[in-house]
Amino acid sequence: MPFAIRTLAYLFALCTLCACTTSPIDLKREGILHDNLFTQPSKPIDANEIFALSNEMQAFLQSDLRKDVLNKGLKQGLYEALGRRSQMRIEYDAAYTKTASETFRTRSGNCLSLVIMTAAFAKNMGIAVNYQDVYTDELWSRMGDLQFSTGHVNIVLGKRLESFSGLRVGRDFSNEESLIVDFQPSSDLQQQQATPIGEQRIVAMFMNNRAAELLSQHDNNAAYWHAREALLHDPDFMSALNTLGVVYQQNGNLAEAEAVFRRALAQDGKNANAMHNLIAVLNKQERKQEAQLLAAELQRIQPRPPFYFLNLGIEAMNKADYRAAKNLFNKELARNPHYHEVHFWMASAHAKLGEVKEAQEQLQLAKENSLTRKQEDIYSAKLEKIKSTSLR
């Protein structure tokens, strides 16, 4: 795969990290939104659809789930139903952020989608619902010219009784009456650091994720309306503000993009994502001196940006320096150990050096860390190909 230096837009997406703000945004007074630059969506965006139960979900409530509730009680019954793969067969798939009904129908979704589905069931069963933004190390993924910082959310039902992560159950004795539901298999629920967030933030996260996903499909118009909806639900959500700026940037509305990124930096002067995006806007406007000054500040804040070692490793691969590439990919894995693309490139380096066993191991890790079913299928095919070649 050839490597070329690209201008990348930095976004928060998928399970979306939350950012603290110092002053609330008055969208109307500050002129952040510019509806006149975009065509009205053919179908209005309805936030109520996010948690709506489909007929299939209602039937599940009345049959399978009702049996668990009668036998185990409300919270434990829901817990048992969600944890029983033979019944739900839920799979993690971050292809795009789904509503509760879409998640149930496909039996798959990212952590935000799975939290939304759980909340939809719980609220219809009269169970108290609370949401948590879970602290994680900064993780990045990328698609085309967009880079995404990803985070994690989970849900607490009632008061804390037990902890549930994938199929693993752990006790939490800090409060005997609530239930944490977490669909990330690697979650250590006993050690988690989490911040409570309201449902308005969850809705804003959903809309922001959809906006980012639509941007990756070059649908700037639809992305605008979803970023707009995210900010209307939670004007202080910095991630949505940054996404809105990227929408303007990708749509060629550079003055509007600059205003949004400067507003983000007024709230957080060290926001590297807004700073990076503003530098790109200034360069497009031929304001080189301003861009250079800001780039120097960004270098101080973030000397090694996301994928720094991965990009250097790919350059080494293109120069056929495979041993140097391996060393650089190892450094990237130390920063981002679960990103599938790094494991893929490491497998490529091993393969070029004739290290077939190591290449297979890295392809297996790429497959296991895939964010979507499509990615998993691609790595499965590559793994089978290298296995069949090594047997000849």
C-alpha positions in Angstrom: 0.0 0.0 0.0 1.6 3.3 -1.0 1.9 6.0 1.6 1.4 9.7 1.0 1.4 12.6 3.4 -2.3 13.7 3.8 -4.1 16.5 5.5 -6.1 14.8 8.2 -9.1 16.1 10.1 -9.2 15.1 13.8 -12.6 14.0 15.2 -14.0 12.4 18.3 -16.2 9.5 17.3 -17.4 5.9 17.9 -17.9 5.8 21.7 -16.8 9.4 21.9 -14.8 10.9 24.7 -16.3 13.8 26.6 -14.5 17.1 27.2 -14.9 19.5 30.0 -15.8 23.1 29.1 -15.2 26.4 30.9 -18.0 28.5 29.6 -21.3 27.5 28.0 -21.8 28.0 24.3 -24.7 30.3 23.2 -25.2 28.9 19.7 -27.6 31.7 18.6 -25.5 34.6 20.0 -22.2 33.3 18.7 -23.4 32.4 15.2 -22.0 28.9 15.4 -24.7 27.3 13.2 -25.2 28.2 9.5 -28.2 26.4 8.2 -28.2 28.5 5.0 -25.1 26.7 3.8 -26.8 23.3 3.7 -29.9 21.7 2.2 -32.6 20.8 4.6 -32.6 17.0 5.2 -35.3 15.1 3.4 -36.3 13.4 6.7 -36.2 15.4 10.0 -33.8 14.1 12.5 -35.8 12.7 15.4 -33.9 12.1 18.6 -36.9 10.1 20.0 -36.0 7.3 17.5 -32.8 6.6 19.3 -34.4 4.8 22.2 -37.7 3.7 20.5 -38.6 0.0 20.8 -39.4 -1.9 17.6 -42.2 -4.5 17.5 -39.5 -7.2 17.6 -38.1 -5.7 20.8 -41.6 -5.4 22.3 -42.1 -9.1 21.5 -38.8 -9.9 23.2 -39.9 -8.0 26.3 -43.1 -10.0 26.5 -41.7 -13.4 26.0 -38.0 -14.2 26.7 -37.3 -11.2 28.8 -40.5 -11.6 30.8 -39.5 -15.1 31.8 -36.2 -13.9 33.1 -37.8 -11.0 35.0 -40.4 -13.3 36.7 -37.6 -15.7 37.8 -34.8 -13.2 38.6 -36.4 -9.8 39.2 -36.2 -6.7 37.0 -32.5 -5.8 37.0 -31.2 -9.3 37.2 -33.7 -10.5 34.6 -32.5 -7.9 32.1 -28.9 -8.7 33.1 -29.4 -12.4 32.4 -31.1 -11.8 29.1 -28.4 -9.5 27.8 -25.7 -11.8 29.0 -27.0 -15.0 27.4 -25.5 -15.2 23.9 -27.8 -18.0 23.0 -30.6 -15.5 23.3 -29.2 -12.2 22.1 -25.9 -13.2 20.4 -24.7 -9.6 20.6 -21.5 -8.8 18.7 -19.3 -5.7 18.9 -19.4 -3.9 15.5 -18.3 -0.2 15.2 -19.3 0.2 11.5 -21.7 2.9 12.5 -23.7 4.0 15.6 -27.1 2.4 15.7 -30.4 3.2 17.4 -31.8 0.7 19.9 -34.0 -1.0 17.4 -31.2 -1.2 14.8 -28.8 -2.7 17.4 -31.4 -5.3 18.4 -32.3 -6.2 14.8 -28.6 -6.7 13.8 -27.5 -8.0 17.2 -24.4 -5.8 16.9 -23.2 -2.3 17.6 -20.5 -0.2 19.2 -20.5 0.4 22.9 -22.7 3.5 22.6 -25.3 1.5 20.5 -25.3 -1.3 23.0 -25.7 1.1 25.9 -28.6 2.8 24.1 -30.3 -0.6 23.5 -29.9 -1.6 27.1 -31.3 1.7 28.3 -34.3 1.4 26.0 -35.2 -2.0 27.5 -34.5 -0.8 31.1 -36.6 2.3 30.8 -39.5 0.4 29.4 -39.2 -2.0 32.3 -39.3 0.9 34.9 -35.6 0.4 35.8 -33.6 3.5 36.8 -30.9 4.2 34.2 -27.6 6.1 34.7 -24.8 6.5 32.2 -21.0 6.6 32.7 -18.2 8.1 30.6 -15.4 5.6 31.3 -11.8 6.8 31.4 -9.6 5.0 28.9 -6.1 5.6 27.5 -6.3 7.8 24.4 -7.0 5.5 21.4 -7.2 6.4 17.8 -8.5 5.0 14.5 -8.6 6.4 11.1 -10.6 6.3 7.9 -9.5 8.0 4.7 -8.5 11.6 5.6 -10.3 11.5 9.0 -8.8 10.4 12.3 -11.0 9.5 15.2 -10.3 9.6 19.0 -12.4 6.9 20.6 -13.6 6.5 24.2 -16.0 4.3 26.1 -19.3 4.5 27.9 -21.4 2.0 29.9 -24.7 2.0 31.8 -25.7 1.5 35.4 -29.1 0.0 36.2 -30.5 1.1 39.5 -27.9 0.9 42.3 -24.8 -1.1 42.0 -25.3 -4.9 42.6 -23.1 -6.7 40.2 -20.8 -5.9 37.3 -21.2 -7.4 33.9 -18.6 -7.2 31.1 -19.2 -9.4 28.0 -19.8 -12.8 29.5 -17.7 -12.1 32.6 -19.3 -11.4 36.0 -17.5 -9.6 38.8 -18.7 -8.4 42.2 -18.5 -4.8 43.2 -19.2 -4.3 46.9 -19.1 -0.5 47.0 -22.9 -0.4 46.7 -24.9 -3.5 46.8 -27.9 -2.4 44.8 -26.9 -1.5 41.3 -25.8 -3.3 38.1 -23.2 -2.1 35.7 -23.6 -3.4 32.1 -20.5 -3.1 30.0 -20.2 -4.7 26.6 -16.4 -4.3 26.3 -14.9 -7.7 27.0 -11.6 -6.2 28.2 -13.2 -3.9 30.8 -12.0 -4.3 34.3 -15.1 -3.0 36.0 -13.5 -3.1 39.5 -10.8 -0.7 38.5 -12.8 1.6 36.2 -12.7 5.4 36.6 -15.9 6.8 35.3 -17.8 10.1 35.3 -21.7 10.1 35.4 -23.2 11.8 32.4 -26.8 12.6 31.5 -29.0 11.3 28.7 -28.6 14.6 26.8 -24.9 13.8 26.5 -25.7 10.3 25.3 -28.0 11.7 22.6 -25.3 14.3 21.7 -22.7 11.5 21.4 -25.1 9.5 19.1 -25.6 12.5 16.8 -21.9 13.4 16.9 -20.9 9.8 16.0 -23.4 9.8 13.1 -22.0 13.1 11.9 -18.5 11.7 11.9 -19.6 8.6 10.1 -21.4 10.6 7.5 -18.3 12.8 7.0 -16.2 9.7 6.3 -18.8 9.0 3.5 -18.3 12.5 2.2 -21.9 13.4 3.0 -21.3 16.9 4.4 -24.9 17.9 4.2 -26.2 15.1 6.4 -23.2 15.4 8.7 -24.0 19.1 9.3 -27.5 18.4 10.5 -26.4 15.6 12.9 -23.6 17.8 14.3 -26.1 20.6 14.7 -28.5 18.3 16.5 -25.7 17.1 18.8 -25.0 20.7 19.9 -28.7 21.6 20.3 -29.0 18.7 22.8 -25.7 19.5 24.5 -24.1 22.9 23.6 -21.2 22.3 25.9 -20.1 19.1 24.1 -16.7 20.0 22.8 -16.5 16.9 20.6 -19.6 18.0 18.6 -18.2 21.5 18.3 -15.0 20.1 16.8 -17.0 17.9 14.4 -19.1 20.9 13.3 -15.8 22.7 12.4 -14.7 19.8 10.4 -18.0 19.7 8.5 -17.5 23.4 7.5 -13.9 22.7 6.6 -14.7 19.7 4.4 -17.6 21.7 2.8 -15.2 24.5 1.9 -16.7 27.0 4.4 -13.3 28.0 5.8 -14.3 31.2 7.6 -17.1 29.3 9.5 -14.7 26.5 10.2 -12.1 28.9 11.6 -14.7 30.5 13.9 -15.7 27.2 15.3 -12.2 26.0 16.0 -11.3 29.3 17.6 -14.3 29.0 19.8 -13.2 25.5 20.8 -9.7 26.9 21.6 -11.3 29.7 23.6 -12.7 27.0 25.9 -9.6 24.8 25.9 -6.5 26.5 24.7 -4.6 23.1 24.6 -7.2 21.2 22.6 -4.8 19.5 20.1 -7.6 18.4 17.8 -9.1 21.8 17.3 -5.6 23.2 17.0 -4.6 20.7 14.3 -7.8 21.4 12.3 -7.4 25.2 12.6 -3.8 24.9 11.2 -5.2 23.0 8.2 -7.8 25.8 7.7 -5.2 28.5 7.9 -3.0 26.8 5.4 -5.9 26.5 3.0 -6.4 30.3 3.3 -2.6 30.8 2.5 -2.1 32.3 6.0 1.2 30.5 6.4 2.7 32.6 9.1 -0.3 32.1 11.4 -0.3 28.4 10.7 3.4 28.1 11.5 3.0 29.8 14.8 0.1 27.6 15.8 2.0 24.5 14.5 4.9 25.3 16.8 2.5 25.5 19.7 0.9 22.2 18.7 4.4 20.7 18.5 5.0 21.7 22.2 1.6 20.2 23.2 1.7 17.1 21.1 5.3 16.3 19.9 4.2 12.9 18.6 0.7 13.0 17.0 -1.5 10.0 16.6 0.0 7.4 14.3 3.4 9.1 14.4 5.3 5.8 14.5 2.9 4.0 12.2 3.3 6.5 9.5 7.1 6.4 9.8 6.9 2.6 9.7 4.9 2.7 6.5 7.5 5.0 5.0 10.2 2.5 5.9 8.2 -0.3 4.3 8.0 1.7 1.1 11.8 2.0 1.2 12.1 -1.8 1.7 13.6 -1.2 5.2 11.5 -3.9 6.8 13.6 -4.2 10.0 13.3 -0.5 10.7 9.6 -0.7 10.0 9.2 -3.5 12.6 10.9 -1.4 15.2 8.6 1.6 14.4 5.5 -0.5 14.4 6.5 -1.9 17.9 6.7 1.7 19.1 3.2 2.4 17.7 1.9 -0.8 19.4 3.2 0.5 22.7 1.0 3.5 22.3 -2.0 1.9 20.6 -1.8 -1.8 21.3 -5.2 -2.8 20.1 -5.4 -1.0 16.7 -5.9 -3.5 13.9 -4.1 -1.5 11.2 -0.8 -1.5 13.2 -1.0 -5.3 13.6 -1.7 -5.6 9.8 1.4 -3.6 9.0 3.5 -5.5 11.4 2.3 -8.7 9.7 3.4 -7.2 6.4 6.9 -6.5 7.7 7.2 -10.0 9.1 6.0 -11.5 5.8 8.6 -9.4 3.8 11.3 -10.8 6.1 10.1 -14.4 5.6 8.9 -14.6 9.2 5.7 -16.5 8.4 4.7 -17.6 11.9 5.0 -14.1 13.3 3.1 -12.7 10.3 0.2 -15.1 11.0 0.2 -14.1 14.7 -0.1 -10.4 13.8 -2.8 -11.0 11.2 -4.7 -13.0 13.9 -4.4 -10.0 16.2 -5.5 -7.6 13.4 -8.6 -9.8 13.0 -9.3 -9.9 16.7 -9.0 -6.2 17.1 -11.2 -5.4 14.0 -13.7 -2.7 14.6 -16.2 -4.0 12.0 -17.3 -7.3 10.5 -16.0 -6.1 7.1 -12.5 -5.6 8.5 -12.6 -9.0 10.2 -13.5 -10.7 7.0 -10.6 -9.0 5.2 -8.1 -10.1 7.8 -9.6 -13.6 7.9 -9.1 -13.9 4.1 -5.5 -12.6 4.4 -4.8 -15.0 7.2 -6.1 -18.0 5.3 -4.1 -17.0 2.2 -0.8 -16.8 4.2 -1.6 -20.1 5.9 -2.2 -21.9 2.6 0.9 -20.4 1.1 3.1 -21.5 4.0 1.8 -25.1 3.6 3.0 -25.4 0.1 
